[in-house]
Amino acid sequence: MIHMIKNFDSENCFIMNQSISSYMENLIQMMRQKITQYKPEQQSCPFH
């Protein structure tokens, strides 16, 4: 019984990790897009 619960927990943990990492990837892509919107010669880039 304990073994089953352990497996269940680790699966949930894995699923959570997957969703978090995909969320982070989306965030990073969004930030990259925002950065590329700025001209490189512009000094007032918010991400510096």
C-alpha positions as CSV (number, residue, x, y, z in Angstrom):
1,M,0.0,0.0,0.0
2,I,2.7,2.4,0.9
3,H,4.6,1.5,-2.2
4,M,1.6,2.4,-4.4
5,I,1.2,5.8,-2.7
6,K,4.9,6.4,-3.3
7,N,4.6,5.7,-7.0
8,F,1.6,7.9,-7.2
9,D,3.4,10.8,-5.5
10,S,6.4,10.6,-7.7
11,E,4.2,10.5,-10.8
12,N,2.4,13.6,-9.6
13,C,5.7,15.3,-8.9
14,F,7.0,14.4,-12.4
15,I,3.8,15.9,-14.0
16,M,4.1,19.0,-11.9
17,N,7.8,19.4,-12.9
18,Q,6.9,19.0,-16.6
19,S,4.2,21.6,-16.5
20,I,6.5,24.0,-14.6
21,S,9.4,23.6,-17.0
22,S,7.1,24.1,-20.0
23,Y,5.7,27.2,-18.3
24,M,9.2,28.5,-17.8
25,E,10.1,27.8,-21.4
26,N,7.1,29.9,-22.5
27,L,8.1,32.7,-20.2
28,I,11.7,32.7,-21.6
29,Q,10.4,32.7,-25.2
30,M,8.1,35.6,-24.4
31,M,11.0,37.6,-22.9
32,R,13.2,36.8,-25.9
33,Q,10.5,38.1,-28.2
34,K,10.3,41.3,-26.2
35,I,14.0,41.7,-26.2
36,T,14.2,41.3,-30.0
37,Q,11.5,44.0,-30.4
38,Y,14.0,46.5,-29.0
39,K,16.6,47.9,-31.3
40,P,20.1,46.7,-30.3
41,E,21.5,50.2,-30.3
42,Q,18.9,51.4,-27.9
43,Q,20.6,51.9,-24.5
44,S,17.4,52.0,-22.4
45,C,16.7,48.3,-22.6
46,P,14.7,47.2,-19.6
47,F,16.4,43.8,-19.5
48,H,19.9,45.1,-18.8
